[in-house]
Amino acid sequence: MKIARFVFTFAAAAAVFVGGLNSASAIAHEGQDHAAGHDHEAMMKAEKTIKTALSSLSAEDQELAAAQRFCPIMTYDRLGAMGTPLKVMIEGKPVFLCCKSCTEDALKGGAKTVKTAEKLRDSTATLAKLPMNERMAAEAQKYCAVANTSFLGSMGAPIKLVVEGKPVYLCCSGCTKKAQADPAAVLAKAEELKKAGTLEGHDHAAHGHGDQKN
């Protein structure tokens, strides 16, 4: 009887323990889904804000701004995220800026600003062909983790590597060998580039942060 009671008690305790683990796992999974839902909700809200801001432009300028997608000075900043983009003519070509604060640097940059805007258009056209989650990840990193003055997408479809379970994007196959030679360094660079994007839009006074690298 004692043995039977012990077995029953042990089995019951084990069931409670496993049940607890399953509950904890379910809660963690639910938390991840909840966070993912919030991320998606935030992204959709941001896209709606951008769409509204771009609608203030003429139909032709809306098309041009959408094709450029990002500011050539604050290169991580989406056009429209800070209100209606500002259009300036540089060397006879239309260039869109995220805000008035970028005007002086854009005009001062001249041909370099125009070139950056052109590369942004090339990048946008290429990345638009990727699945949405891949596009968002590549845009968050923005630059190649090896040749980190090159916009992802400006040299064709970016190369994706997975290092320690995290995606790392390269501008072209020519950077693959260097990335594979030191994966830890290339992962660190990718994380640095993503972090730069989260900081840039909050400090427009620091325009030298990494703008117009190309």
Phi, psi and omega per residue, in radians:
M1 nan -0.734 -3.139
K2 -1.097 -0.744 -3.134
I3 -1.099 -0.788 -3.137
A4 -1.067 -0.727 3.125
R5 -1.118 -0.678 3.133
F6 -1.124 -0.780 -3.136
V7 -1.082 -0.762 3.141
F8 -1.082 -0.776 -3.131
T9 -1.113 -0.736 -3.132
F10 -1.128 -0.755 -3.139
A11 -1.103 -0.709 3.137
A12 -1.133 -0.731 3.130
A13 -1.117 -0.713 3.136
A14 -1.104 -0.720 3.141
A15 -1.088 -0.716 3.109
V16 -1.115 -0.724 -3.122
F17 -1.115 -0.859 -3.141
V18 -1.100 -0.708 3.105
G19 -1.060 -0.676 3.109
G20 -1.114 -0.731 3.119
L21 -1.103 -0.776 -3.141
N22 -1.086 -0.692 3.117
S23 -1.127 -0.773 3.136
A24 -1.085 -0.730 3.129
S25 -1.101 -0.744 3.141
A26 -1.095 -0.735 3.125
I27 -1.106 -0.756 3.133
A28 -1.100 -0.767 -3.141
H29 -1.112 -0.726 3.116
E30 -1.091 -0.674 3.115
G31 -1.114 -0.695 3.123
Q32 -1.147 -0.774 3.119
D33 -1.075 -0.684 3.137
H34 -1.103 -0.774 3.135
A35 -1.132 -0.744 3.135
A36 -1.080 -0.678 3.112
G37 -1.095 -0.698 3.111
H38 -1.158 -0.716 3.112
D39 -1.056 -0.796 -3.139
H40 -1.122 -0.724 3.136
E41 -1.096 -0.740 3.130
A42 -1.133 -0.715 -3.136
M43 -1.120 -0.757 -3.141
M44 -1.145 -0.636 3.107
K45 -1.146 -0.739 3.124
A46 -1.121 -0.718 3.134
E47 -1.117 -0.646 3.122
K48 -1.151 -0.715 3.108
T49 -1.079 -0.765 -3.139
I50 -1.124 -0.776 -3.141
K51 -1.052 -0.718 3.130
T52 -1.130 -0.744 -3.136
A53 -1.128 -0.730 -3.126
L54 -1.206 -0.465 -3.118
S55 -1.150 -0.257 3.118
S56 -1.336 -0.260 3.137
L57 -1.490 2.886 3.036
S58 -1.167 2.835 -3.131
A59 -1.012 -0.703 -3.139
E60 -1.157 -0.764 -3.125
D61 -1.231 -0.555 3.065
Q62 -1.047 -0.744 -3.139
E63 -1.142 -0.738 -3.136
L64 -1.167 -0.752 -3.131
A65 -1.157 -0.695 3.127
A66 -1.145 -0.615 3.133
A67 -1.216 -0.615 3.122
Q68 -1.363 -0.745 3.011
R69 1.239 -0.732 -3.092
F70 -2.163 2.747 3.106
C71 -1.302 2.393 3.140
P72 -1.338 -0.157 3.100
I73 -1.733 -1.007 3.031
M74 -1.679 1.468 -2.855
T75 -1.196 -0.242 3.077
Y76 -1.580 -0.158 -3.016
D77 -1.550 2.127 3.104
R78 -1.195 2.388 3.030
L79 -1.144 2.219 -3.123
G80 1.797 -0.274 -3.134
A81 -1.250 -0.356 -3.132
M82 -2.032 0.467 -3.106
G83 1.839 -3.024 -3.116
T84 -1.047 2.199 -3.137
P85 -1.065 2.630 3.129
L86 -1.672 2.240 3.125
K87 -1.708 2.237 3.062
V88 -2.235 2.643 3.092
M89 -1.794 2.126 3.125
I90 -2.205 2.104 -3.087
E91 0.934 0.673 3.091
G92 1.356 0.149 -3.104
K93 -2.114 2.443 3.141
P94 -1.317 2.301 3.096
V95 -2.293 2.370 -3.124
F96 -1.840 2.393 -3.108
L97 -2.054 2.686 -3.105
C98 -1.248 -0.489 -3.103
C99 -2.838 2.965 -3.113
K100 -1.107 -0.503 -3.100
S101 -1.090 -0.357 -3.105
C102 -1.536 -0.135 -3.008
T103 -1.028 -0.866 -3.086
E104 -1.022 -0.818 -3.141
D105 -1.149 -0.639 -3.132
A106 -1.142 -0.803 3.141
L107 -1.184 -0.681 3.117
K108 -1.125 -0.631 -3.132
G109 -1.209 -0.489 3.087
G110 0.963 -2.098 -3.083
A111 -1.027 -0.577 3.141
K112 -1.152 -0.675 3.101
T113 -1.123 -0.756 3.120
V114 -1.082 -0.753 3.136
K115 -1.099 -0.719 3.126
T116 -1.111 -0.738 3.113
A117 -1.079 -0.688 3.118
E118 -1.130 -0.727 3.126
K119 -1.171 -0.603 3.073
L120 -1.124 -0.654 3.101
R121 -1.161 -0.727 3.098
D122 -1.072 -0.781 -3.137
S123 -1.083 -0.802 -3.131
T124 -1.047 -0.774 -3.123
A125 -1.098 -0.667 -3.129
T126 -1.286 -0.858 -3.086
L127 -1.175 -0.403 3.124
A128 -1.136 -0.326 -3.138
K129 -1.455 -0.188 -3.119
L130 -1.462 2.765 2.983
P131 -1.010 2.627 -3.014
M132 -0.956 -0.764 -3.114
N133 -1.138 -0.628 3.109
E134 -1.216 -0.700 3.133
R135 -1.086 -0.795 -3.132
M136 -1.092 -0.684 3.138
A137 -1.166 -0.744 3.131
A138 -1.163 -0.692 3.139
E139 -1.210 -0.533 3.116
A140 -1.189 -0.627 3.099
Q141 -1.376 -0.667 3.027
K142 1.288 -0.936 -3.092
Y143 -1.958 2.750 3.071
C144 -1.059 2.423 -3.120
A145 -1.319 -0.159 3.075
V146 -1.903 -1.097 3.080
A147 -1.584 1.346 -2.923
N148 -1.399 0.434 2.910
T149 -1.923 0.006 -3.093
S150 -1.755 2.206 3.071
F151 -1.147 2.372 3.017
L152 -1.127 2.249 -3.130
G153 1.719 -0.283 -3.120
S154 -1.385 -0.170 3.127
M155 -2.159 0.523 -3.092
G156 1.751 -3.091 -3.103
A157 -1.021 2.271 -3.131
P158 -1.177 2.688 3.087
I159 -1.607 2.283 -3.133
K160 -1.875 2.200 3.016
L161 -2.014 2.671 3.054
V162 -1.989 2.007 -3.114
V163 -2.067 2.095 -3.105
E164 0.917 0.689 3.096
G165 1.385 0.065 -3.108
K166 -2.019 2.451 3.131
P167 -1.306 2.377 3.074
V168 -2.231 2.267 -3.077
Y169 -1.900 2.452 3.126
L170 -2.111 2.664 -3.076
C171 -1.285 -0.501 -3.094
C172 -2.805 2.951 -3.116
S173 -1.128 -0.396 -3.137
G174 -1.119 -0.347 -3.130
C175 -1.613 -0.121 -3.034
T176 -1.092 -0.798 -3.087
K177 -1.043 -0.768 3.129
K178 -1.133 -0.688 -3.137
A179 -1.132 -0.738 -3.123
Q180 -1.249 -0.406 3.129
A181 -1.254 -0.492 3.141
D182 -2.543 1.278 -3.071
P183 -1.056 -0.600 -3.129
A184 -1.116 -0.727 -3.125
A185 -1.183 -0.698 -3.102
V186 -1.242 -0.589 3.067
L187 -1.153 -0.757 3.126
A188 -1.064 -0.688 3.135
K189 -1.170 -0.720 3.119
A190 -1.070 -0.741 3.121
E191 -1.145 -0.651 3.109
E192 -1.114 -0.741 3.137
L193 -1.130 -0.718 3.108
K194 -1.138 -0.692 3.121
K195 -1.126 -0.667 3.120
A196 -1.038 -0.639 3.132
G197 -1.165 -0.587 3.137
T198 -1.312 -0.374 -3.106
L199 -1.643 -0.569 -2.970
E200 -0.994 -0.868 -3.060
G201 -1.134 -0.216 -3.110
H202 -1.646 -0.074 -3.079
D203 -2.462 1.334 -3.127
H204 -1.256 -0.178 3.096
A205 -1.292 -0.436 -3.098
A206 -1.694 1.101 -3.069
H207 -1.165 -0.292 3.131
G208 -1.426 0.141 -3.024
H209 -1.030 -0.439 -3.065
G210 2.795 0.263 -3.111
D211 -1.311 2.672 3.084
Q212 0.871 0.725 3.093
K213 -1.070 -0.601 -3.060
N214 -1.379 nan nan
